[in-house]
Amino acid sequence: MKKIFFALILNLFFIYSAKATDGLERYREECASFVKRPQVDLVASYGKLRYKFDKDAEYLRRETREKFAEQNQEMDDDFVPAGLTKVRDTFDLDFTAGSFGVSHGYICVYPETIKARLEYTHPTIYILNSLDKDSCFYKVAVRHENTHMQIYIDALDYFLPKLKKYMEDLFDEIGFIVIAKDESEEDAAKKLNEAYINAIQNKIEEWHKEVEAEQLKLDSPENYALENMLCQNIEKN
């Protein structure tokens, strides 16, 4: 009995779905014959790097601990970072929808242009204020943080073409909307806009997590031990 009941439910569902979609299918096909993929423009900016030398150990420990926590990692209680690189990535999207009429007064609303900007805002390198600028530890700290910044730059360069292709391919997933003449074109355009924004933001968030995970590799205890050993050996000589 369960199998028969299940089959009946499936049959009723497909009949209902067919009746529900047949009304607009011909207009979707008509719309698809005219609509092309939207024009996608993507630009990026690395921001202007700043150096700050006024932060103490307490500030660097607190900020570094937060970065570790974002990656579900714990920072050693006795760890005092000699430097810190802070970068924020921001994303802006300018979405334009177009529309045209199809048969029987139905309207096709489609993405026309997508202009996006991904940038680093206020990239800043902090160096512990108690370090002697002539010391090996100071020079190693600056080099370490510059490496972090270079990772951010390389990651953005690598990600941009992938993000642009993803944005172009989104049309195959999101597509367009067909509405009746008494429905709102503005509401349909807003739905398309939200769909694109949510999808792209999720993609950027995935990338952001990957970049920060890569940065933690440079901040491994083993790497810090090697850097400290380097300076200790130099000072002995």
TISE-109128 format. One line per 10 residues: their letters; for each residue x, y, z of N, C-alpha, C, O. Coordinates in Angstrom, 3 decimals. Atoms other than C-alpha are relative to their C-alpha. Example, Ala and Ser with C-alpha at 12.3 -4.5 7.8 and 13.67 -1.06 7.14 Angstrom:
<pts>
AS	0.890 -1.190 0.000 12.300 -4.500 7.800 0.900 1.200 0.000 1.936 1.181 0.665  -0.820 -1.190 -0.060 13.670 -1.060 7.140 -0.770 1.090 0.730 -0.261 2.198 0.899 $
</pts>
This chain:
<pts>
MKKIFFALIL	0.817 -1.210 0.000 0.000 0.000 0.000 0.855 1.266 0.000 0.497 2.262 -0.629  -0.830 -1.184 -0.062 2.802 2.410 0.761 0.561 0.352 -1.377 0.642 1.522 -1.752  -0.562 -0.253 1.324 4.311 1.972 -2.684 -1.050 0.578 -0.943 -0.767 1.486 -1.725  1.074 -0.503 0.866 0.985 2.520 -4.411 -0.334 1.438 0.360 -0.508 2.284 -0.517  0.303 -1.345 -0.460 0.261 5.570 -2.305 1.079 0.975 -0.441 0.788 2.083 -0.892  -1.122 -0.839 0.409 3.709 6.957 -3.021 -0.058 0.273 -1.493 0.175 1.401 -1.926  0.085 -0.163 1.448 3.260 6.382 -6.747 -1.119 0.948 -0.370 -0.969 1.762 -1.281  1.116 -0.894 0.287 -0.093 8.129 -6.707 0.367 1.443 0.304 0.025 2.361 -0.441  -0.436 -1.347 -0.365 1.396 11.094 -4.951 0.923 0.558 -1.079 0.781 1.715 -1.474  -0.907 -0.437 1.053 4.160 11.286 -7.558 -0.765 0.356 -1.268 -0.488 1.373 -1.903 $
NLFFIYSAKA	0.756 -0.269 1.215 1.677 11.071 -10.405 -0.787 1.298 0.117 -0.826 2.098 -0.817  0.762 -1.228 -0.202 -0.487 13.793 -8.948 0.920 1.221 -0.013 0.562 2.286 -0.516  -0.939 -1.121 -0.052 2.564 15.952 -8.344 0.438 0.410 -1.390 0.466 1.598 -1.713  -0.481 -0.335 1.329 3.827 15.718 -11.889 -1.113 0.581 -0.876 -0.865 1.464 -1.698  1.117 -0.576 0.754 0.390 16.383 -13.342 -0.223 1.442 0.409 -0.431 2.318 -0.430  0.193 -1.357 -0.500 0.020 19.416 -11.126 1.122 0.918 -0.483 0.875 2.055 -0.884  -1.134 -0.808 0.433 3.532 20.629 -11.998 -0.101 0.334 -1.477 0.193 1.456 -1.889  0.104 -0.239 1.434 2.911 20.229 -15.701 -1.053 1.059 -0.292 -0.855 1.929 -1.140  1.041 -0.994 0.213 -0.293 22.201 -15.502 0.462 1.376 0.440 0.110 2.386 -0.169  -0.431 -1.281 -0.539 1.398 24.890 -13.450 1.040 0.659 -0.891 1.073 1.886 -0.991 $
TDGLERYREE	-1.093 -0.590 0.777 4.384 25.350 -15.769 -0.343 0.189 -1.467 0.262 1.021 -2.143  0.318 -0.108 1.420 2.745 24.875 -19.162 -0.450 1.397 -0.385 -0.239 1.829 -1.519  0.514 -1.319 0.322 1.168 28.296 -18.942 1.068 1.000 -0.380 0.814 1.898 -1.182  -1.074 -0.951 0.266 4.516 30.108 -19.022 1.111 -0.585 -0.854 1.984 0.158 -1.303  -1.119 0.629 0.699 6.745 27.614 -20.812 0.213 0.572 -1.389 1.354 0.803 -1.790  -0.139 -0.527 1.355 6.027 28.943 -24.294 0.595 1.399 0.004 1.323 1.781 -0.912  -0.529 -1.364 -0.092 6.826 32.481 -23.133 1.468 -0.021 0.448 2.258 0.836 0.053  -1.408 0.155 -0.372 10.054 31.313 -21.484 0.838 -0.355 -1.222 1.936 0.168 -1.411  -0.716 0.379 1.222 11.084 29.697 -24.740 0.150 1.197 -0.939 1.190 1.379 -1.573  -0.056 -1.195 0.833 10.247 32.891 -26.588 1.028 0.983 0.546 1.786 1.590 -0.211 $
CASFVKRPQV	-0.964 -0.889 -0.656 12.258 34.911 -24.087 1.426 -0.500 -0.215 2.329 0.281 -0.513  -1.336 0.583 0.123 15.213 32.505 -24.270 0.566 0.166 -1.407 1.783 0.202 -1.589  -0.478 -0.127 1.382 15.379 32.899 -28.047 0.591 1.382 -0.279 1.284 1.569 -1.279  -0.492 -1.362 0.209 16.193 36.606 -27.663 1.074 0.413 1.015 1.977 1.185 0.691  -0.886 -0.446 -1.078 18.048 36.946 -24.347 1.378 -0.631 -0.127 1.509 -1.823 -0.405  -1.378 0.478 -0.033 21.833 36.661 -24.232 0.560 0.169 1.408 -0.044 0.814 2.265  -0.660 -0.166 -1.293 24.198 36.413 -21.320 0.267 1.483 0.264 0.539 2.239 -0.668  -0.261 -1.410 -0.313 24.652 39.716 -19.502 1.473 0.364 -0.200 2.359 -0.488 -0.134  -1.378 -0.503 0.071 27.730 41.849 -20.015 0.547 0.093 1.425 -0.066 0.712 2.294  -0.597 0.024 -1.341 30.018 41.305 -17.023 1.313 0.773 -0.007 2.216 0.478 -0.790 $
DLVASYGKLR	-1.230 -0.771 -0.180 32.654 43.830 -15.979 0.437 -0.138 1.455 -0.353 0.081 2.373  -0.527 0.197 -1.349 34.868 43.135 -12.978 1.333 0.721 0.128 2.254 0.491 -0.655  -1.247 -0.725 -0.250 37.541 45.443 -11.616 0.420 -0.256 1.446 -0.390 -0.640 2.290  -0.527 0.247 -1.336 39.773 45.162 -8.573 0.972 1.099 0.396 1.510 1.811 -0.451  -0.961 -0.967 -0.525 41.916 47.351 -6.365 0.672 -0.601 1.228 0.023 -1.238 2.058  -0.747 0.531 -1.146 44.648 46.432 -3.887 0.016 0.978 1.173 0.412 0.612 2.280  -0.072 -0.998 -1.049 44.313 49.630 -1.897 1.429 0.501 0.199 2.366 -0.040 -0.388  -1.323 -0.567 -0.281 47.226 51.710 -0.607 0.500 -0.531 1.345 -0.106 -0.296 2.390  -0.544 0.631 -1.201 49.377 49.833 1.883 0.560 1.046 0.960 1.277 1.964 0.564  -0.504 -0.882 -1.047 50.088 51.589 5.172 0.791 -0.818 1.025 0.503 -1.991 1.264 $
YKFDKDAEYL	-0.778 0.610 -1.083 52.647 50.801 7.869 -0.246 0.801 1.281 -0.245 2.032 1.271  0.170 -0.656 -1.294 52.022 51.533 11.543 0.913 -0.669 1.024 1.017 -1.894 1.081  -0.999 0.492 -0.946 54.587 51.196 14.310 -0.337 0.405 1.435 0.543 0.436 2.295  0.376 -0.535 -1.312 52.592 52.449 17.318 -0.787 -0.976 0.863 -1.237 -0.594 1.944  0.821 0.935 -0.756 50.801 49.300 18.505 0.855 -0.882 0.916 1.934 -1.343 0.544  -0.740 0.799 -0.976 51.872 47.403 21.610 -0.356 -1.479 -0.121 -1.157 -1.875 -0.967  0.180 1.452 0.054 51.949 43.667 22.300 -1.439 -0.401 0.300 -1.963 -1.344 -0.293  1.383 0.340 -0.355 48.489 43.646 23.879 -0.929 0.137 -1.207 -1.777 -0.723 -1.445  0.835 -0.215 1.191 46.888 45.082 20.723 0.247 -1.098 -1.041 -0.698 -1.668 -1.587  -0.323 1.003 1.018 48.721 42.695 18.398 -0.492 -1.386 0.410 -0.954 -2.158 -0.430 $
RRETREKFAE	0.483 1.300 -0.477 47.846 39.699 20.566 -1.517 -0.108 -0.176 -2.025 -1.133 -0.632  1.464 0.024 0.089 44.160 40.616 20.661 -0.456 -0.141 -1.450 -1.323 -0.962 -1.752  0.399 0.029 1.407 43.880 41.235 16.917 0.393 -1.321 -0.669 -0.355 -1.859 -1.486  -0.451 1.264 0.581 45.892 38.143 16.019 -0.851 -1.162 0.494 -1.145 -2.088 -0.263  0.854 1.045 -0.552 43.796 35.984 18.327 -1.342 -0.044 -0.741 -1.889 -1.120 -0.985  1.261 -0.056 0.748 40.675 37.167 16.486 0.152 -0.632 -1.386 -0.746 -1.331 -1.854  -0.217 0.597 1.316 42.184 36.186 13.130 0.080 -1.522 0.080 -0.431 -2.228 -0.789  -0.057 1.449 -0.202 42.969 32.721 14.467 -1.399 -0.561 0.248 -1.755 -1.611 -0.285  1.343 0.469 -0.350 39.437 32.395 15.875 -0.894 -0.072 -1.235 -1.738 -0.963 -1.336  0.797 0.013 1.225 37.923 33.235 12.478 0.211 -1.278 -0.802 -0.666 -1.694 -1.559 $
QNQEMDDDFV	-0.317 1.246 0.688 39.613 30.091 11.154 -0.125 -1.201 0.928 0.390 -2.284 0.649  0.208 1.071 -0.982 38.577 28.041 14.182 1.326 -0.560 0.512 1.457 -1.760 0.751  -1.308 0.370 -0.520 42.186 27.999 15.379 0.248 0.735 1.319 -0.313 1.804 1.560  -0.350 -0.636 -1.265 43.628 28.787 18.810 1.439 0.491 -0.038 2.332 -0.182 -0.551  -1.350 -0.557 -0.088 46.615 31.006 19.407 0.605 -0.366 1.352 -0.077 -0.313 2.376  -0.682 0.341 -1.252 49.164 29.932 22.013 -0.035 1.178 0.961 0.157 2.326 0.558  0.125 -1.061 -1.004 48.756 31.881 25.247 1.273 0.816 0.161 1.218 2.005 0.474  -1.265 -0.708 -0.205 52.448 32.764 25.397 0.544 0.625 -1.287 1.668 1.126 -1.316  -0.470 -0.531 1.287 52.662 33.884 21.774 -0.186 1.520 -0.061 -1.278 2.036 0.177  0.050 -1.455 0.176 53.510 37.558 21.216 0.404 0.317 -1.434 1.588 0.249 -1.765 $
PAGLTKVRDT	-0.338 -0.281 1.406 53.295 38.500 17.518 0.807 1.275 -0.133 0.546 2.271 0.542  -0.831 -1.182 0.251 55.914 40.908 16.254 -0.625 0.899 -1.053 -0.186 2.033 -1.246  0.654 -0.798 1.033 53.617 42.105 13.489 -1.370 -0.550 -0.327 -1.751 -1.627 0.132  1.346 0.399 0.393 50.169 41.905 11.975 -0.366 0.717 -1.292 -0.090 1.905 -1.454  0.493 -0.587 1.241 48.681 42.472 8.521 -1.515 -0.092 -0.015 -2.081 -1.181 0.089  1.459 -0.034 0.028 45.051 43.564 8.347 -0.478 0.497 -1.362 -0.070 1.558 -1.833  0.557 -0.339 1.316 43.152 43.614 5.055 -1.479 -0.322 0.016 -1.883 -1.393 0.469  1.434 0.243 0.146 39.445 43.959 4.440 -0.334 -0.034 -1.488 0.057 0.855 -2.244  0.442 0.035 1.391 37.948 42.864 1.154 -1.459 0.443 -0.066 -2.302 -0.060 0.677  1.350 -0.516 0.164 34.849 44.762 0.036 -0.475 -0.271 -1.423 0.319 -0.332 -2.362 $
FDLDFTAGSF	0.583 0.360 1.290 32.491 43.972 -2.810 -1.204 0.890 -0.286 -2.104 1.023 0.543  1.126 -0.815 0.449 30.157 46.283 -4.731 -0.517 -0.543 -1.317 0.261 -0.972 -2.169  0.618 0.521 1.215 27.706 45.240 -7.429 -0.991 1.010 -0.553 -1.845 1.521 0.172  0.948 -0.861 0.705 25.889 47.392 -9.973 -0.710 -0.864 -1.035 -0.110 -1.284 -2.024  0.773 0.929 0.822 23.133 45.339 -11.594 -1.054 0.760 -0.808 -1.799 1.572 -0.259  1.005 -0.623 0.864 21.018 46.456 -14.558 -0.841 -1.077 -0.667 -0.313 -2.010 -1.272  0.914 0.950 0.628 17.955 44.569 -15.734 -0.676 0.647 -1.198 -0.983 1.839 -1.191  0.733 -0.446 1.169 16.321 44.857 -19.124 -1.319 -0.754 -0.103 -1.528 -1.744 0.598  1.286 0.681 0.169 12.842 43.880 -20.253 -0.550 0.233 -1.404 -0.233 1.234 -2.046  0.705 -0.167 1.267 10.779 43.367 -23.382 -1.249 -0.878 0.014 -1.337 -1.848 0.767 $
GVSHGYICVY	1.245 0.726 0.040 7.338 42.118 -24.241 0.069 -1.210 -0.916 0.723 -1.185 -1.959  0.150 1.185 0.852 6.572 38.667 -25.599 -1.499 -0.176 -0.275 -2.277 0.746 -0.027  1.389 0.212 0.424 3.276 37.141 -26.793 -0.996 0.180 1.142 -0.698 -0.094 2.304  1.140 -0.102 -0.911 -0.048 37.890 -25.107 0.271 0.887 1.214 -0.285 0.667 2.290  -0.230 -0.974 -1.057 1.303 40.744 -23.017 0.959 -0.419 1.090 1.175 0.342 2.034  -0.979 0.422 -0.996 3.821 38.723 -21.024 1.309 0.761 -0.200 1.608 1.240 -1.294  -1.218 -0.812 0.014 7.112 40.395 -20.167 1.188 -0.846 0.444 1.100 -1.604 1.410  -1.245 0.677 -0.356 10.639 39.011 -20.075 0.921 0.994 0.705 1.270 2.029 0.137  -0.926 -0.828 -0.779 12.872 40.527 -17.375 1.306 -0.768 0.128 1.315 -1.904 0.602  -1.261 0.737 0.097 16.535 39.631 -17.761 1.175 0.863 0.470 1.090 2.090 0.439 $
PETIKARLEY	-1.204 -0.767 -0.384 20.000 40.633 -16.476 0.694 0.545 -1.236 0.997 -0.202 -2.167  -0.597 -0.634 1.175 21.541 43.105 -18.896 1.491 0.265 0.203 2.311 -0.121 -0.631  -1.412 -0.255 -0.323 24.792 44.277 -17.273 0.244 -0.266 1.480 -0.618 -0.022 2.324  -0.431 0.213 -1.378 26.653 43.294 -14.123 1.390 0.596 0.137 2.349 0.107 -0.460  -1.287 -0.649 -0.238 29.428 45.592 -12.963 0.365 -0.191 1.467 -0.384 0.199 2.362  -0.405 0.319 -1.371 31.336 44.489 -9.899 1.396 0.535 0.284 2.225 0.691 -0.612  -1.315 -0.480 -0.447 34.276 45.778 -7.893 0.367 -0.737 1.288 -0.377 -0.721 2.268  -0.537 0.702 -1.162 36.329 43.704 -5.472 1.312 0.660 0.376 2.225 0.750 -0.445  -1.208 -0.738 -0.372 38.947 45.558 -3.502 0.393 -0.239 1.450 -0.420 -0.613 2.296  -0.513 -0.022 -1.358 41.136 45.574 -0.448 -0.068 1.437 0.496 0.420 2.353 -0.166 $
THPTIYILNS	0.104 -1.346 -0.555 40.369 48.548 1.750 0.913 0.128 1.218 0.930 -0.732 2.099  -0.902 -0.333 -1.116 42.927 50.085 4.109 0.928 -1.141 0.402 0.997 -1.476 1.585  -0.977 1.031 -0.400 45.546 47.306 3.967 1.074 0.630 0.879 1.686 1.634 0.515  -0.910 -0.606 -0.978 47.743 47.937 6.980 0.894 -1.065 0.621 0.431 -2.138 1.009  -0.966 0.847 -0.689 50.881 46.337 8.374 0.379 0.661 1.322 0.834 1.805 1.348  -0.372 -0.489 -1.331 51.440 46.753 12.120 1.264 -0.726 0.455 1.371 -1.947 0.337  -1.236 0.564 -0.549 54.889 46.228 13.643 0.083 0.359 1.477 -0.150 1.507 1.857  -0.067 -0.199 -1.441 55.368 45.813 17.384 0.857 1.210 0.345 1.992 1.328 -0.116  -0.671 -1.281 -0.259 56.346 49.205 18.805 1.248 -0.109 0.868 2.034 0.835 0.943  -1.170 0.151 -0.871 58.952 47.803 21.197 1.226 -0.543 -0.732 2.297 -0.655 -0.134 $
LDKDSCFYKV	-1.126 0.553 0.752 61.168 46.369 18.437 0.984 1.089 -0.403 0.595 2.171 -0.841  -1.065 -0.895 0.445 64.485 48.045 17.746 0.086 -0.071 -1.529 0.243 -1.153 -2.095  0.025 -0.023 1.462 64.444 49.141 14.097 1.301 -0.488 -0.634 1.340 -0.792 -1.826  -1.272 0.507 0.526 68.053 48.075 13.719 0.204 -1.480 0.288 1.226 -2.057 -0.081  -0.164 1.395 -0.408 67.446 44.593 15.075 -0.439 -0.956 -1.099 -1.193 -0.598 -2.003  0.409 1.053 0.921 67.095 41.353 13.163 -1.482 -0.304 0.148 -2.167 -0.547 -0.845  1.404 0.328 -0.235 63.704 40.730 14.787 -0.929 1.000 -0.696 -1.988 0.632 -1.205  0.804 -1.009 0.698 62.383 43.998 13.381 -0.013 -0.274 -1.505 -1.070 -0.237 -2.135  -0.085 0.231 1.443 63.616 43.222 9.865 -0.762 -1.250 -0.413 -1.418 -1.274 -1.454  0.715 1.238 0.297 62.234 39.693 9.984 -1.521 0.213 0.104 -2.293 -0.334 -0.683 $
AVRHENTHMQ	1.432 -0.280 -0.163 58.874 40.993 11.238 -0.554 0.735 -1.220 -1.632 0.410 -1.718  0.439 -0.751 1.185 58.635 43.475 8.357 -0.072 -0.921 -1.215 -1.032 -0.877 -1.985  -0.007 0.926 1.138 59.595 40.794 5.842 -1.167 -0.983 0.098 -1.812 -1.291 -0.903  1.098 0.950 -0.226 57.066 38.375 7.373 -1.339 0.624 -0.394 -2.140 0.001 -1.090  1.283 -0.643 0.301 54.207 40.875 7.127 -0.098 0.391 -1.469 -1.187 0.350 -2.041  0.025 -0.272 1.447 55.180 41.911 3.599 -0.355 -1.260 -0.792 -1.003 -1.188 -1.837  0.358 1.268 0.649 54.897 38.239 2.667 -1.506 -0.246 0.097 -2.140 -0.711 -0.850  1.454 0.105 -0.141 51.385 38.211 4.072 -0.709 0.862 -1.050 -1.660 0.421 -1.695  0.640 -0.919 0.957 50.516 41.216 1.911 0.125 -0.525 -1.423 -0.804 -0.396 -2.221  -0.191 0.537 1.342 51.979 39.562 -1.173 -0.945 -1.183 -0.254 -1.424 -1.373 -1.372 $
IYIDALDYFL	0.953 1.104 0.131 49.822 36.494 -0.521 -1.386 0.544 -0.336 -2.090 -0.005 -1.185  1.293 -0.622 0.304 46.754 38.754 -0.479 -0.057 0.461 -1.456 -1.057 0.242 -2.139  -0.026 -0.503 1.386 47.779 40.348 -3.786 -0.062 -1.145 -0.995 -0.843 -1.104 -1.946  -0.008 1.155 0.908 48.548 37.023 -5.473 -1.355 -0.712 0.004 -1.825 -1.175 -1.035  1.298 0.678 -0.102 45.278 35.552 -4.191 -1.064 0.747 -0.785 -1.900 0.126 -1.441  0.977 -0.791 0.744 43.258 38.414 -5.663 0.232 -0.133 -1.497 -0.721 -0.280 -2.262  -0.315 0.168 1.429 45.065 38.165 -9.012 -0.470 -1.355 -0.519 -0.967 -1.465 -1.640  0.391 1.352 0.400 44.366 34.438 -9.107 -1.519 -0.151 -0.053 -2.056 -0.852 -0.912  1.441 0.173 -0.143 40.730 34.774 -8.099 -0.814 0.777 -1.035 -1.891 0.330 -1.427  0.799 -0.881 0.863 39.611 37.576 -10.439 -0.533 -0.689 -1.257 -1.739 -0.637 -1.497 $
PKLKKYMEDL	0.557 0.645 1.203 39.373 35.591 -13.721 -0.981 -1.120 0.333 -1.934 -1.352 -0.411  0.923 1.052 -0.405 37.697 32.725 -11.873 -1.345 0.593 0.421 -2.401 0.042 0.112  1.236 -0.647 -0.427 35.169 35.085 -10.322 -0.775 0.534 -1.201 -2.001 0.425 -1.246  0.689 -0.527 1.178 34.401 36.715 -13.659 -0.697 -1.117 -0.764 -1.842 -0.957 -1.186  0.624 1.119 0.695 33.756 33.351 -15.299 -1.207 -0.521 0.782 -2.228 -0.886 0.198  1.116 0.440 -0.837 31.565 32.361 -12.365 -1.196 0.926 -0.177 -2.333 0.466 -0.280  1.074 -0.971 0.177 29.552 35.562 -12.756 -0.662 -0.160 -1.367 -1.880 -0.031 -1.490  0.558 0.212 1.339 29.130 34.911 -16.481 -0.846 -1.267 -0.056 -1.907 -1.291 -0.681  0.702 1.285 0.033 28.062 31.311 -15.912 -1.263 -0.002 0.857 -2.112 -0.881 0.709  1.178 -0.056 -0.853 25.493 32.345 -13.307 -1.286 0.139 -0.806 -2.356 -0.263 -0.350 $
FDEIGFIVIA	1.193 -0.158 0.832 23.120 33.208 -16.137 -0.632 -1.361 -0.303 -1.856 -1.479 -0.374  0.522 1.338 0.284 22.792 29.500 -16.899 -0.778 -0.563 1.184 -1.642 -1.424 1.019  0.666 0.492 -1.205 21.664 28.943 -13.307 -1.191 0.877 0.387 -2.253 0.367 0.744  1.039 -0.926 -0.455 19.615 32.071 -12.539 -0.947 0.380 -1.135 -2.165 0.422 -0.956  0.816 -0.271 1.179 18.427 32.996 -16.020 -0.773 1.298 0.060 -0.240 2.332 0.462  0.861 -1.178 0.098 15.538 35.417 -16.458 -1.348 -0.335 0.633 -1.571 -1.459 1.082  1.325 0.184 -0.589 11.971 35.885 -15.205 -1.055 0.453 -1.004 -0.932 1.521 -1.604  1.139 -0.372 0.835 8.755 35.905 -17.221 -1.168 0.340 0.912 -1.531 -0.446 1.787  1.118 -0.448 -0.840 5.882 37.868 -15.675 -1.185 0.396 -0.873 -1.032 0.682 -2.061  1.196 -0.469 0.687 2.337 38.746 -16.636 0.008 1.526 -0.034 0.736 2.170 0.721 $
KDESEEDAAK	-0.021 -1.452 0.189 1.559 42.283 -17.731 -0.453 0.774 1.236 -0.129 1.952 1.382  0.458 -0.690 -1.207 -0.108 43.082 -14.385 0.963 -0.184 1.175 0.686 0.283 2.280  -0.999 0.170 -1.050 2.987 42.048 -12.395 1.080 1.076 -0.114 1.216 1.725 -1.151  -0.978 -1.088 -0.079 5.800 44.390 -11.363 1.346 -0.393 -0.611 1.968 -1.371 -0.196  -1.334 0.216 0.573 8.913 44.550 -13.526 1.079 0.310 1.032 2.111 -0.359 1.087  -0.980 -0.388 -1.016 10.722 46.270 -10.660 0.215 -1.118 1.012 1.347 -1.389 1.414  -0.124 1.104 -0.959 9.965 43.396 -8.275 0.782 -1.161 -0.614 1.601 -1.790 0.057  -0.723 1.083 0.680 11.213 40.871 -10.850 1.488 0.332 -0.096 2.337 -0.536 0.106  -1.402 -0.422 0.096 14.411 42.884 -11.350 0.692 -0.108 1.355 1.860 -0.488 1.430  -0.567 0.114 -1.342 14.945 42.997 -7.574 0.316 -1.450 0.339 1.336 -1.737 0.965 $
KLNEAYINAI	-0.250 1.419 -0.259 14.634 39.210 -7.391 1.258 -0.474 -0.718 2.062 -1.216 -0.155  -1.210 0.363 0.745 17.263 38.805 -10.094 1.235 0.583 0.676 2.250 -0.097 0.834  -1.120 -0.681 -0.646 19.520 41.329 -8.377 0.410 -0.731 1.274 1.597 -0.967 1.499  -0.288 0.699 -1.254 19.248 39.541 -5.019 0.615 -1.372 -0.261 1.517 -1.804 0.456  -0.533 1.327 0.321 19.902 36.166 -6.629 1.468 0.090 -0.398 2.278 -0.735 0.027  -1.388 -0.167 0.427 23.106 37.416 -8.261 0.878 0.423 1.178 1.971 -0.114 1.357  -0.785 -0.473 -1.141 24.305 39.259 -5.148 0.288 -1.143 0.971 1.429 -1.325 1.395  -0.180 1.104 -0.961 23.744 36.245 -2.864 0.980 -1.037 -0.523 1.845 -1.507 0.217  -0.883 1.013 0.574 25.473 33.834 -5.242 1.447 0.484 -0.034 2.361 -0.262 0.318  -1.357 -0.528 0.118 28.489 36.091 -5.815 0.628 0.210 1.369 1.808 -0.080 1.562 $
QNKIEEWHKE	-0.530 -0.196 -1.345 28.865 37.001 -2.149 0.414 -1.328 0.631 1.435 -1.399 1.316  -0.370 1.320 -0.534 28.870 33.316 -1.209 1.310 -0.484 -0.605 2.145 -1.068 0.085  -1.237 0.393 0.676 31.590 32.688 -3.790 1.190 0.763 0.571 2.253 0.182 0.794  -1.082 -0.826 -0.559 33.690 35.554 -2.426 0.322 -0.438 1.414 1.489 -0.463 1.806  -0.225 0.442 -1.372 33.218 34.329 1.127 0.803 -1.305 0.027 1.667 -1.483 0.886  -0.778 1.240 0.099 34.519 30.887 0.132 1.463 0.321 -0.284 2.367 -0.244 0.332  -1.365 -0.406 0.351 37.565 32.529 -1.442 0.699 0.648 1.191 1.867 0.367 1.461  -0.575 -0.688 -1.158 38.127 34.726 1.612 0.489 -1.004 1.040 1.577 -0.847 1.594  -0.387 1.013 -0.985 38.208 31.688 3.901 1.230 -0.772 -0.461 2.098 -1.106 0.346  -1.160 0.707 0.538 40.670 29.927 1.608 1.264 0.839 0.142 2.328 0.317 0.475 $
VEAEQLKLDS	-1.170 -0.887 -0.110 42.985 32.949 1.607 0.477 0.075 1.441 1.676 -0.017 1.703  -0.394 -0.106 -1.400 42.929 33.296 5.383 0.589 -1.313 0.511 1.481 -1.308 1.359  -0.577 1.294 -0.378 43.601 29.578 5.762 1.431 -0.111 -0.503 2.294 -0.669 0.174  -1.361 -0.009 0.557 46.639 30.009 3.514 0.916 0.901 0.825 2.090 0.588 1.020  -0.808 -0.921 -0.806 47.820 32.949 5.627 0.437 -0.654 1.311 1.535 -0.394 1.804  -0.346 0.648 -1.272 47.751 30.809 8.763 1.177 -0.946 -0.135 1.878 -1.212 0.841  -1.150 0.876 0.212 50.303 28.472 7.205 1.305 0.758 0.247 2.274 0.203 0.764  -1.188 -0.825 -0.235 52.800 31.334 7.305 0.165 0.298 1.486 1.275 0.542 1.960  -0.030 -0.293 -1.433 51.883 31.902 10.955 0.086 -1.260 0.861 -0.286 -1.243 2.034  -0.108 1.249 -0.755 52.560 28.326 11.995 1.090 0.118 1.069 2.049 0.865 0.880 $
PENYALENML	-1.034 -0.015 -1.044 54.556 27.740 15.220 1.373 -0.390 -0.553 2.395 0.146 -0.125  -1.275 0.455 0.568 57.222 25.962 13.149 0.695 1.145 -0.755 1.911 1.311 -0.660  -0.591 -1.105 0.765 57.732 28.987 10.891 0.521 1.098 0.927 1.601 1.650 0.714  -0.471 -1.005 -0.963 57.933 31.395 13.816 1.274 -0.467 0.711 2.164 0.339 0.983  -1.188 0.534 -0.656 60.480 29.115 15.477 1.228 0.155 -0.893 2.311 0.486 -0.412  -1.110 -0.164 0.940 62.648 29.195 12.352 0.446 1.459 -0.084 1.643 1.745 -0.131  -0.336 -1.421 0.074 62.462 32.999 12.174 0.734 0.451 1.261 1.711 1.195 1.178  -0.667 -0.351 -1.253 63.398 33.354 15.852 1.405 -0.586 0.069 2.336 0.072 0.534  -1.309 0.663 -0.013 66.261 30.881 15.476 0.968 0.753 -0.910 2.147 0.896 -0.586  -0.837 -0.758 0.925 67.572 32.867 12.515 0.574 1.237 0.683 1.770 1.513 0.594 $
CQNIEKN	-0.484 -1.221 -0.650 67.760 36.061 14.531 0.881 -0.304 1.205 1.831 0.432 1.471  -0.832 0.361 -1.145 69.181 34.344 17.604 1.408 -0.359 -0.445 2.388 0.011 0.201  -1.334 0.378 0.527 72.014 32.890 15.535 0.767 1.219 -0.473 1.980 1.309 -0.283  -0.666 -1.212 0.484 72.734 36.271 13.954 0.508 0.815 1.178 1.626 1.328 1.130  -0.402 -0.801 -1.141 72.846 38.019 17.333 1.167 -0.651 0.754 1.984 0.061 1.338  -1.114 0.686 -0.650 75.221 35.349 18.735 1.306 0.304 -0.722 2.365 0.426 -0.106  -1.192 -0.289 0.790 77.616 36.062 15.905 0.285 1.502 -0.002 1.255 1.945 -0.618 $
</pts>
